[in-house]
Structure formats: C-alpha cells, structure tokens
Amino acid sequence: MPKKFNDQEKEQIRQKLLAAARNSFQTFGLRKTSVEDLTKAAGIAQGSFYLFYASKEELCYEILLQEEATIREQLLRSNDDSAVTKTSIAGFILDGFHLMSENPLIRQMYLEGEFEYLIRKLPPALLEQNYRDDQDAMMPVVRQWQENGILADVKPELIVSMFRAIVLLSLHKKEIGEDNYAPTIELLVNVLAEGMVARSAK
C-alpha cells in the first residue's frame, strides 16, 4: 500500500517529481527515464508515484506544457503591436520556432524523436486541451493580423494550426537534412509571410 501524505507533503513531493523529471527527461530522454529513477530522486516508494501521475508520460506532458506556456508568454510579450508587415510576421514566427527549438526539454522531445512516442502514450483528451490552450494564447496575435487585413477571410483556428505545423517540422530535421534545415525553415517562413501580406493587398 502506498503511504498516505498530507496536502503539504503532496505538494513537496510533486515539486520534487517535477524537478527530477525535468532534469532527467531533458538529459536522458523520456524512454530512458524510469518511474523508479523519478521516485528515488523524490524520496518516495515506486508505488507512490501513481498517487500523483497515471504514468511517466503524463508527468512529462505536464512539464512540456509548462515549458510551452512560458515560451508563449515570452513570445507574446515581445510581440510588437504596431503595423503588421511581412518582416514582423516572419520575425514573430521565427522567434517562436527558435524559442521552441532552443529549449532543452523541447529539443530533446522534438529533435530526438520522442514526441511521437509521447503522443501515442497520452489520452486524446490531454492533447485536445493543449490544442485549445494554443488557440486561446495565440488569438490576440491572430486578431491583430486580421484587423490589418492579413488572412482576414481565413478562420483564426487555421492560422494557429499553421503555427503548429511549422513547429512540427522540427520532427523532420533529419529528413530535411542537417545542413539545409535552418535555411529551409527561414526561407519557408519568409515565403509564407510574403504570401500572407500579398494576399491582404488584393
């Protein structure tokens, strides 16, 4: 039987699990981290882990969502709400892409091929919540663009999906080619931004 914990102990253990998991996942990866590794670091029995999380994948996903939320906040704070131009659109998308790609945990998950594994292990309801969170966070930027005539006749949800599609290209770095990867992303974003602005001028 797992030990019972009071509320204060639960919060302390949860924070220890989060810290241990963040370090282990970004250093060794999800598949090479065991529940035993995490519970040893948190000082609890292995069976007690399941009082806090249904699986190590759900713990990893919670941390990933925290990282993504921090990046979204940073990106939105840096967004210039002046006139929307091709340069500002491309800069915004590239900033978001680079913030995601340079985050140690996200880089481990996306660039080392573990994100697809994680997705297969998670309940669909968790993934749907992440999609809704992305939409809610990005809507102020999308509305700003559409008020300036940028893709004004396109559903805002599709523009958010476009952001996600570009980020998910990081899953295919090896297929794109290591040498061509960064310039390909930059060219794609610039062409996309130019097309968006040109369309608004029609």
N, C-alpha and C positions, 0 to 999 in steps of 0.2 A: 504493500500500500504506500503510495507517495505521501510524504509528510505534508501536513496542513500548515499553511502560512497565513499570518495576519496580513492586513492590507499594506502595512508599511514594508513588511518583508517581501511581499509580492512585487511591489514597485522596485525595490532594491534589486531583486533577482532579475526582474525584467530588464532593468538598465544594464546589469552585468551581462545578460544574454545578448542584448543588442550590441554592446561594445565588443564582446568576444566574437560575435558572429560577423560584425562589420570588418574586423581585422582579419579574421580567418577567410571570409569569402573573397576579399579583395587581394589577399596574399596567395591563397592556395586554390580558390575556386569553390563553387558550390558542391560539385561531385566529390571532391577530395576532402571535404569537411564533414565529419560525422556528428551525430547528436551527442555522442559520448565526448567528443572534443569540446563541444559547447558547454555541456553540463559540468565537466571538470573545471573549466575556466570560471564558471559561475558558482562553483562550490555546492552543487546540488546533485541528488541522485538522478540517474538517467531517466527513470520513470517519471520524475517530477517535471521533466521538460514539457510533457503533454498537458500539464495544467495551464501552460502559458501559450503554446502553439500546437496546432494539429500536426505540423511537420516542419522540418528544417527549411523546406521550400517556402512555406508561408512566412516564416521568420525572415528569410532572405528577401521576399517580396515586400514585406513591410519596410525593411531598410532601404530597398530600392526606391520605393515610393517617397520616403523621406528625402532621399538624395534628389530625386526628380523635382519635388516640391521646392527645395532650396534653390535649385537651378532655375526653375520657373520664376520664383520671386526675384532672383538676381537679374534675370533677363528682362522682366517687366519693369524693374526699377531703372534699368539702363535705357529703356525704350524712349526715344525722342518723339514727343507727341506733336512736333511741328509738321510741316508739309511732308506728305508721303512721296518719296521718289524711288526710282529704280535702285539707287545706291542705298537708301535707308532700308528698303525691303530686303535686298541682298545681305546687307550688314546684319540685320536682325536675324535672318535665317541662319547665316553662317555663325553668328555669335552663339545661338542656341545649339547648333551642331557641335561647335568646338567645346562648349561647356559640358555637353554630354560626353563627348569623346575623350575629354581630358580628365574626367572624374575617375579615380582609381577603381571604385567598385563597378561603375557602369562600364568602364573599359574592359574590365575582367569579364563581365557578363555578356556584353555585346561582341567584343572583338575576339574573345576566346571561345565563342560558340556555345556559351552556356545558357543564353537567353532562351533559345528554342527549347532546350531541355526543361528549363524552369516553367515555361508556358504550358508544356504538356502535363506538368505535375499539379497545376493550380486549378481550383474550381472556377468555372466560367464567370460566376458572379463577381469574383475578385477582379478579373480582367476587365469586365464591363464597368466597374466602379472607377478604375484607372482611366478608362476612356472618357467617362463623364467628367472626371477631375480635370483632364487635359482640356476638354471643351470649355469648361467654366473658366479656367485660368486664362485661356487664350482669347476668349471672346472680346475683351476690351481692345486688343490689338486688331482683331478682325473687323470689329465695328469701325475703328478709326480708318482702316484701309477702305472699307466700303463707303464710308462717308466722303472719302476723297475720290470715289469712283472706281476704285481698284476691285475688280471682280464683284461689282455691286449686284450683278444678276446671278450670282452663284450662292448656293446655300452655305452659310457660315461653317456648318459642320464639315463640309467638304474641304474648306480651306485648312481647318485644323487637321483633317486627315492627311492633307498634303504635307504639313509639317512632320507628322509622324512618319510618313513614307520616306521622307528624306533622311530622318534619323535612322530608320531601319535599314538604310543602305549600309550602315556600319556593320551589319551582319554579313555583308558580302565583300569585305575588304580583300580577301584572298582571291575571290573570283574576278574582281575589278583589276587587281594587280597592285602590289605594294607601291611600285614606282609611280603608277598613274592615279592612285587613289585620291590623294589630296587635290591635285589639279582637276581631276574629273568632278569631284564634288563642287569645287569652286566654280567651274565652268557651268555645271548644271544649275546651280543656284543663280548665277548671273543671267543665264538664258531664261530661266523661269521668271526672274524679277523683270527682265526686259519685256517678256511677253505679257506679264500682268499689267505693266504700265502702258504698253502699246494698246492693249485691249481696252483700257479705260479711256483712251483718247479717241476711240472710234465713235 
